[in-house]
Amino acid sequence: MLLFIDAIHEFYDDAQNRKEFEEWKERKSHNANEYIQKASPNEATHEEVKPH
């Protein structure tokens, strides 16, 4: 477990790794938002869904 934690610290100590990770995280978030909008057309068009 200690090796794993050390590897994480080593990864985040490198500024280039942090930059690439933040870019990846942004792309992932953007892709997830697009998927949600495609999967939920009512939300994407802001139509109100009324309960039965």
DSSP file (Angstrom, degrees, kcal/mol; ACC not computed):
  #  RESIDUE AA STRUCTURE BP1 BP2  ACC     N-H-->O    O-->H-N    N-H-->O    O-->H-N    TCO  KAPPA ALPHA  PHI   PSI    X-CA   Y-CA   Z-CA
    1    1 A M     >        0   0    0      0, 0.0     4,-2.1     0, 0.0     5,-0.2   0.000 360.0 360.0 360.0 -38.1    0.0    0.0    0.0
    2    2 A L  H  >  +     0   0    0      1,-0.2     4,-2.6     2,-0.2     5,-0.2   0.872 360.0  54.4 -63.9 -36.7    2.9    2.4    0.8
    3    3 A L  H  > S+     0   0    0      2,-0.2     4,-2.2     1,-0.2    -1,-0.2   0.893 107.4  51.2 -63.1 -38.8    4.3    1.9   -2.7
    4    4 A F  H  > S+     0   0    0      2,-0.2     4,-2.0     1,-0.2    -2,-0.2   0.933 111.2  46.4 -63.7 -46.7    1.0    2.9   -4.2
    5    5 A I  H  X S+     0   0    0     -4,-2.1     4,-2.4     1,-0.2    -2,-0.2   0.903 112.1  51.3 -63.2 -42.4    0.8    6.1   -2.1
    6    6 A D  H  X S+     0   0    0     -4,-2.6     4,-2.5     1,-0.2    -1,-0.2   0.886 108.2  52.6 -61.6 -38.6    4.4    6.9   -3.0
    7    7 A A  H  X S+     0   0    0     -4,-2.2     4,-2.3     2,-0.2    -1,-0.2   0.884 108.4  50.5 -65.9 -38.0    3.6    6.4   -6.7
    8    8 A I  H  X S+     0   0    0     -4,-2.0     4,-2.5     2,-0.2    -2,-0.2   0.936 111.4  47.8 -64.2 -46.6    0.7    8.8   -6.4
    9    9 A H  H  X S+     0   0    0     -4,-2.4     4,-1.4     1,-0.2    -2,-0.2   0.913 111.7  50.1 -60.4 -42.2    2.9   11.4   -4.7
   10   10 A E  H  X S+     0   0    0     -4,-2.5     4,-0.6     1,-0.2    -1,-0.2   0.901 110.2  51.0 -63.4 -40.7    5.5   11.0   -7.4
   11   11 A F  H >< S+     0   0    0     -4,-2.3     3,-1.1     1,-0.2     7,-0.2   0.941 112.3  45.1 -60.8 -48.8    2.9   11.4  -10.1
   12   12 A Y  H 3< S+     0   0    0     -4,-2.5    -1,-0.2     1,-0.2    -2,-0.2   0.666 100.8  68.2 -75.0 -16.0    1.5   14.6   -8.6
   13   13 A D  H 3< S+     0   0    0     -4,-1.4     2,-0.7    -5,-0.2    -1,-0.2   0.734  85.3  81.8 -71.4 -21.1    5.0   16.1   -8.0
   14   14 A D  S <X S-     0   0    0     -3,-1.1     4,-2.0    -4,-0.6     3,-0.3  -0.775  71.4-154.4 -89.2 115.9    5.5   16.3  -11.8
   15   15 A A  H  > S+     0   0    0     -2,-0.7     4,-2.3     1,-0.2     5,-0.2   0.849  93.9  55.3 -59.6 -37.0    3.8   19.5  -13.1
   16   16 A Q  H  > S+     0   0    0      2,-0.2     4,-2.5     1,-0.2    -1,-0.2   0.900 106.5  50.9 -64.3 -40.3    3.3   18.0  -16.6
   17   17 A N  H  > S+     0   0    0     -3,-0.3     4,-2.6    -6,-0.2    -2,-0.2   0.921 110.3  49.2 -62.3 -43.9    1.5   15.0  -15.1
   18   18 A R  H  X S+     0   0    0     -4,-2.0     4,-2.4    -7,-0.2    -2,-0.2   0.917 111.6  49.5 -61.5 -43.1   -0.9   17.3  -13.1
   19   19 A K  H  X S+     0   0    0     -4,-2.3     4,-2.1     1,-0.2    -2,-0.2   0.936 113.0  45.8 -62.0 -47.6   -1.6   19.4  -16.3
   20   20 A E  H  X S+     0   0    0     -4,-2.5     4,-2.4     1,-0.2    -1,-0.2   0.876 111.8  52.6 -64.6 -37.7   -2.3   16.3  -18.4
   21   21 A F  H  X S+     0   0    0     -4,-2.6     4,-2.7     2,-0.2    -1,-0.2   0.920 108.9  49.2 -64.0 -43.5   -4.5   14.9  -15.6
   22   22 A E  H  X S+     0   0    0     -4,-2.4     4,-2.0     2,-0.2    -2,-0.2   0.886 111.5  49.7 -64.0 -38.7   -6.6   18.1  -15.4
   23   23 A E  H  X S+     0   0    0     -4,-2.1     4,-2.2     2,-0.2    -1,-0.2   0.914 112.1  47.9 -64.7 -42.9   -7.0   18.1  -19.2
   24   24 A W  H  X S+     0   0    0     -4,-2.4     4,-2.7     1,-0.2    -2,-0.2   0.914 110.6  51.6 -62.5 -43.7   -8.2   14.4  -19.0
   25   25 A K  H  X S+     0   0    0     -4,-2.7     4,-2.3     1,-0.2    -1,-0.2   0.889 109.7  49.7 -62.6 -39.8  -10.6   15.2  -16.2
   26   26 A E  H  X S+     0   0    0     -4,-2.0     4,-2.6     2,-0.2    -1,-0.2   0.919 111.7  48.1 -64.9 -44.7  -12.1   18.1  -18.1
   27   27 A R  H  X S+     0   0    0     -4,-2.2     4,-2.7     2,-0.2    -2,-0.2   0.918 111.9  50.1 -61.8 -42.8  -12.6   15.9  -21.3
   28   28 A K  H  X S+     0   0    0     -4,-2.7     4,-2.3     2,-0.2    -2,-0.2   0.919 111.7  47.5 -62.0 -44.6  -14.1   13.1  -19.2
   29   29 A S  H  X S+     0   0    0     -4,-2.3     4,-2.3     2,-0.2    -1,-0.2   0.914 112.7  49.2 -63.0 -43.7  -16.5   15.6  -17.5
   30   30 A H  H  X S+     0   0    0     -4,-2.6     4,-2.1     1,-0.2    -2,-0.2   0.921 111.9  48.3 -62.4 -44.7  -17.5   17.1  -20.9
   31   31 A N  H  X S+     0   0    0     -4,-2.7     4,-2.2     1,-0.2    -1,-0.2   0.884 110.6  51.5 -64.1 -39.0  -18.1   13.7  -22.4
   32   32 A A  H  X S+     0   0    0     -4,-2.3     4,-2.4     2,-0.2    -1,-0.2   0.906 109.1  50.4 -65.0 -41.7  -20.2   12.6  -19.4
   33   33 A N  H  X S+     0   0    0     -4,-2.3     4,-2.2     1,-0.2    -2,-0.2   0.901 110.4  49.4 -63.5 -40.9  -22.3   15.8  -19.7
   34   34 A E  H  X S+     0   0    0     -4,-2.1     4,-2.1     2,-0.2    -1,-0.2   0.907 110.8  50.5 -63.7 -41.5  -22.9   15.1  -23.5
   35   35 A Y  H  X S+     0   0    0     -4,-2.2     4,-2.4     1,-0.2    -2,-0.2   0.915 109.6  50.2 -63.1 -43.6  -23.9   11.5  -22.7
   36   36 A I  H  X S+     0   0    0     -4,-2.4     4,-1.6     1,-0.2    -1,-0.2   0.910 110.3  49.9 -62.7 -42.6  -26.4   12.6  -20.1
   37   37 A Q  H  < S+     0   0    0     -4,-2.2     7,-0.3     1,-0.2    -1,-0.2   0.887 112.9  46.3 -65.0 -37.8  -28.0   15.1  -22.4
   38   38 A K  H  < S+     0   0    0     -4,-2.1    -1,-0.2     1,-0.2    -2,-0.2   0.867 114.6  47.6 -70.7 -35.5  -28.3   12.5  -25.2
   39   39 A A  H  < S+     0   0    0     -4,-2.4    -2,-0.2     1,-0.2    -1,-0.2   0.712 116.4  44.8 -77.8 -21.0  -29.7   10.0  -22.7
   40   40 A S     X  +     0   0    0     -4,-1.6     4,-2.1    -5,-0.2     3,-0.5  -0.714  61.6 171.9-127.1  80.4  -32.2   12.4  -21.2
   41   41 A P  H  > S+     0   0    0      0, 0.0     4,-1.8     0, 0.0     6,-0.3   0.812  78.1  59.8 -62.5 -30.0  -33.9   14.4  -24.0
   42   42 A N  H  4>S+     0   0    0      1,-0.2     5,-2.2     2,-0.2     4,-0.4   0.917 109.6  42.6 -63.2 -42.4  -36.4   16.0  -21.6
   43   43 A E  H >45S+     0   0    0     -3,-0.5     3,-0.7     3,-0.2    -1,-0.2   0.881 110.7  56.0 -70.2 -38.3  -33.6   17.6  -19.6
   44   44 A A  H 3<5S+     0   0    0     -4,-2.1    -1,-0.2    -7,-0.3    -2,-0.2   0.840 116.1  36.5 -65.5 -32.1  -31.7   18.6  -22.7
   45   45 A T  T 3<5S-     0   0    0     -4,-1.8    -1,-0.3    -5,-0.2    -2,-0.2   0.398 109.9-122.1-100.1   2.3  -34.7   20.5  -24.0
   46   46 A H  T < 5 +     0   0    0     -3,-0.7     2,-0.2    -4,-0.4    -3,-0.2   0.759  54.3 159.5  63.9  28.3  -35.7   21.7  -20.6
   47   47 A E      < -     0   0    0     -5,-2.2     2,-0.4    -6,-0.3    -1,-0.2  -0.580  43.1-116.5 -78.6 144.6  -39.2   20.2  -20.9
   48   48 A E        -     0   0    0     -2,-0.2     2,-0.6     1,-0.0    -1,-0.1  -0.674  19.9-145.4 -84.4 133.9  -40.9   19.6  -17.6
   49   49 A V        -     0   0    0     -2,-0.4    -1,-0.0    -6,-0.0    -6,-0.0  -0.887  14.2-152.7-100.1 120.1  -41.6   16.0  -16.7
   50   50 A K        -     0   0    0     -2,-0.6     2,-0.0     1,-0.0    -2,-0.0  -0.768  16.5-119.3 -96.1 136.4  -44.9   15.6  -14.8
   51   51 A P              0   0    0      0, 0.0    -1,-0.0     0, 0.0     0, 0.0  -0.345 360.0 360.0 -68.5 154.0  -45.4   12.7  -12.4
   52   52 A H              0   0    0     -2,-0.0    -2,-0.0     0, 0.0     0, 0.0   0.453 360.0 360.0 -77.7 360.0  -48.2   10.3  -13.1
